Amino acid sequence: MISVFDYTTNMAKPWADAGYKCYCVDIKHPQGISRDRNIVRVGVDVLDWLPPRDEIIFAAFFPPCTDVAVSGARWFKDKGLGGLIQALRLFDWSVKIAEWLGVPYMIENPVSTVSTYWRRPDYVFQPYEYGAPYYKKTCLWVGGGFRMPKKCPVEPWQGEKIWRMPPSEDRAEKRSETPIEFAEAVFRANVRILEKAA
């Protein structure tokens, strides 16, 4: 599988633990390719990279959202057009690669202007609906036979921890981190379909 714009590798971990080779692509990884058991970190600008199409059975994309998320709308004018253009370019690349692969895929972003420029998301969820006890409204655009996992909600006792996170050097990475509980739910929902098809 591939998980693109994935610095933490959280989305890939359940697949890797089950024995699948996982490509985690992010420009923040050390340049080049490094491998840790089943997780292959690819440090590259995605616009200069193509996945090994014949190896991929599932794809996840987390394009940068800083310049399109509505939570930052009050700063859009200060950011200018460059950030918006690049954010939409990376989202568009994700859509094109996902469709080119022809496998089940998901593209994740928070509530954003992507809905205005392209289309509404297929699914909207909160982490607490999948076992991570906090709020962070998240959108998914899916295709290729992707199966949305069944909800198994817990009490969101950590509330809005994402929004209240104090400043730090790695704040952006922490705020965008995929809840491992959701990654595991997506894995369980989709691996069964893929194994039946094999």
C-alpha positions as CSV (number, residue, x, y, z in Angstrom):
1,M,0.0,0.0,0.0
2,I,1.0,3.6,-0.2
3,S,0.4,6.4,2.3
4,V,1.3,9.8,0.8
5,F,2.0,13.0,2.8
6,D,2.4,10.6,5.7
7,Y,5.2,11.6,8.0
8,T,4.0,9.6,11.1
9,T,3.4,6.4,9.0
10,N,0.3,5.8,11.2
11,M,-2.0,4.9,8.3
12,A,0.5,2.3,7.1
13,K,1.2,0.7,10.5
14,P,-1.7,-1.8,10.5
15,W,-0.9,-2.9,7.0
16,A,2.8,-3.3,7.8
17,D,2.0,-5.3,11.0
18,A,-0.1,-7.6,8.8
19,G,2.9,-8.2,6.5
20,Y,2.1,-5.8,3.6
21,K,4.9,-3.7,2.1
22,C,4.0,0.0,2.7
23,Y,5.4,3.1,1.0
24,C,5.1,6.2,3.2
25,V,6.0,9.2,1.1
26,D,6.7,12.6,2.6
27,I,9.1,15.4,1.7
28,K,10.0,15.6,5.4
29,H,11.4,12.1,5.5
30,P,15.2,12.0,4.9
31,Q,15.9,12.3,1.2
32,G,15.9,9.0,-0.6
33,I,14.5,5.6,0.5
34,S,14.9,3.9,3.9
35,R,13.3,0.7,5.1
36,D,12.2,-0.3,8.6
37,R,10.8,-3.9,8.2
38,N,7.6,-3.4,6.1
39,I,7.6,0.4,6.1
40,V,9.5,2.0,3.3
41,R,10.0,5.7,3.9
42,V,10.4,7.7,0.7
43,G,11.7,11.3,1.2
44,V,10.8,13.0,-2.1
45,D,8.7,15.8,-3.5
46,V,5.6,13.8,-4.7
47,L,5.4,15.8,-7.9
48,D,8.7,14.0,-8.9
49,W,7.6,10.5,-7.9
50,L,5.3,7.8,-9.2
51,P,4.3,4.8,-7.1
52,P,5.1,1.2,-8.3
53,R,1.6,0.7,-9.8
54,D,1.7,-3.1,-10.0
55,E,2.6,-3.4,-6.3
56,I,-0.2,-1.2,-4.9
57,I,-3.5,-2.6,-3.5
58,F,-4.6,0.3,-1.3
59,A,-3.8,4.1,-1.3
60,A,-4.2,6.8,1.3
61,F,-3.4,10.5,0.7
62,F,-3.1,13.4,3.2
63,P,-2.4,16.4,1.1
64,P,-1.3,19.5,3.1
65,C,-4.3,21.5,4.3
66,T,-2.8,24.6,5.9
67,D,-3.8,26.9,2.9
68,V,-7.3,25.4,2.3
69,A,-8.6,24.4,5.8
70,V,-11.6,26.6,6.8
71,S,-10.2,26.8,10.3
72,G,-7.6,29.2,9.0
73,A,-9.9,31.2,6.7
74,R,-9.3,34.4,8.5
75,W,-5.6,34.3,7.3
76,F,-6.3,33.4,3.6
77,K,-5.7,37.0,2.4
78,D,-2.5,37.3,4.3
79,K,-1.2,34.0,2.8
80,G,-1.8,35.0,-0.8
81,L,-2.5,32.9,-3.8
82,G,0.7,30.9,-3.9
83,G,-0.1,28.7,-0.9
84,L,-3.7,28.1,-2.2
85,I,-2.4,27.2,-5.7
86,Q,0.2,24.7,-4.3
87,A,-2.3,23.1,-1.9
88,L,-4.8,22.6,-4.7
89,R,-2.1,21.3,-7.0
90,L,-1.1,18.6,-4.4
91,F,-4.7,17.7,-3.8
92,D,-5.2,17.4,-7.6
93,W,-2.1,15.2,-7.9
94,S,-3.5,12.9,-5.2
95,V,-6.8,12.5,-7.1
96,K,-5.0,11.8,-10.4
97,I,-2.6,9.2,-8.9
98,A,-5.4,7.6,-6.9
99,E,-7.5,7.1,-10.0
100,W,-4.5,6.0,-12.1
101,L,-3.7,3.3,-9.5
102,G,-7.2,1.8,-9.8
103,V,-7.3,0.5,-6.2
104,P,-9.4,1.4,-3.2
105,Y,-8.3,4.9,-2.0
106,M,-9.0,7.7,0.4
107,I,-7.9,11.3,0.3
108,E,-8.2,13.0,3.7
109,N,-8.4,16.7,4.6
110,P,-10.2,18.7,7.3
111,V,-13.2,20.8,6.4
112,S,-11.7,22.9,3.6
113,T,-12.3,24.9,0.5
114,V,-11.7,21.8,-1.6
115,S,-15.4,21.2,-1.4
116,T,-15.9,24.5,-3.2
117,Y,-13.2,24.0,-5.9
118,W,-13.9,20.3,-6.6
119,R,-16.8,18.4,-4.8
120,R,-18.2,17.6,-1.4
121,P,-16.5,14.8,0.5
122,D,-17.9,11.3,0.5
123,Y,-17.6,10.9,4.2
124,V,-17.2,13.2,7.2
125,F,-16.2,11.7,10.6
126,Q,-14.8,12.5,14.0
127,P,-11.9,10.6,15.6
128,Y,-14.0,9.7,18.7
129,E,-16.3,7.7,16.4
130,Y,-13.4,5.3,15.8
131,G,-11.9,5.1,19.3
132,A,-9.7,8.1,19.5
133,P,-11.3,10.2,22.3
134,Y,-11.2,13.7,20.8
135,Y,-12.8,16.0,18.2
136,K,-11.4,16.8,14.8
137,K,-14.0,17.0,12.0
138,T,-12.3,15.2,9.1
139,C,-13.4,14.7,5.4
140,L,-12.7,11.8,3.1
141,W,-12.9,11.7,-0.7
142,V,-12.8,8.0,-1.7
143,G,-13.0,5.7,-4.7
144,G,-11.9,2.4,-6.2
145,G,-14.2,0.4,-3.9
146,F,-13.0,1.9,-0.6
147,R,-15.0,0.7,2.3
148,M,-15.8,3.1,5.1
149,P,-15.4,1.3,8.5
150,K,-18.3,0.9,10.9
151,K,-18.3,3.4,13.7
152,C,-17.4,2.3,17.2
153,P,-17.7,5.6,19.2
154,V,-16.1,6.3,22.5
155,E,-16.5,9.2,24.9
156,P,-14.5,12.2,23.6
157,W,-13.0,12.9,26.9
158,Q,-10.0,14.7,25.4
159,G,-12.3,17.1,23.8
160,E,-10.7,19.7,21.5
161,K,-7.1,18.7,22.3
162,I,-6.1,19.3,18.7
163,W,-7.3,22.9,18.7
164,R,-5.8,23.6,22.2
165,M,-2.4,22.2,21.4
166,P,0.3,24.6,22.6
167,P,2.9,26.0,20.2
168,S,5.9,23.8,19.4
169,E,8.2,23.0,16.5
170,D,6.3,19.8,15.7
171,R,2.8,21.2,16.3
172,A,1.7,21.0,12.7
173,E,2.8,17.3,12.5
174,K,0.9,16.5,15.8
175,R,-2.2,18.3,14.6
176,S,-2.3,16.4,11.3
177,E,-1.5,13.0,12.7
178,T,-3.8,10.2,11.7
179,P,-5.5,8.6,14.7
180,I,-4.1,5.1,14.9
181,E,-7.6,3.8,15.9
182,F,-9.0,5.1,12.6
183,A,-6.1,3.7,10.6
184,E,-6.8,0.3,12.1
185,A,-10.5,0.5,11.4
186,V,-9.8,1.4,7.7
187,F,-7.4,-1.5,7.5
188,R,-9.9,-4.0,8.9
189,A,-12.7,-2.7,6.7
190,N,-10.7,-2.8,3.4
191,V,-8.3,-5.7,3.8
192,R,-11.1,-8.2,3.9
193,I,-12.5,-7.0,0.6
194,L,-9.0,-7.1,-1.0
195,E,-8.2,-10.6,0.3
196,K,-11.6,-11.9,-1.0
197,A,-10.7,-10.4,-4.4
198,A,-7.3,-12.0,-4.5
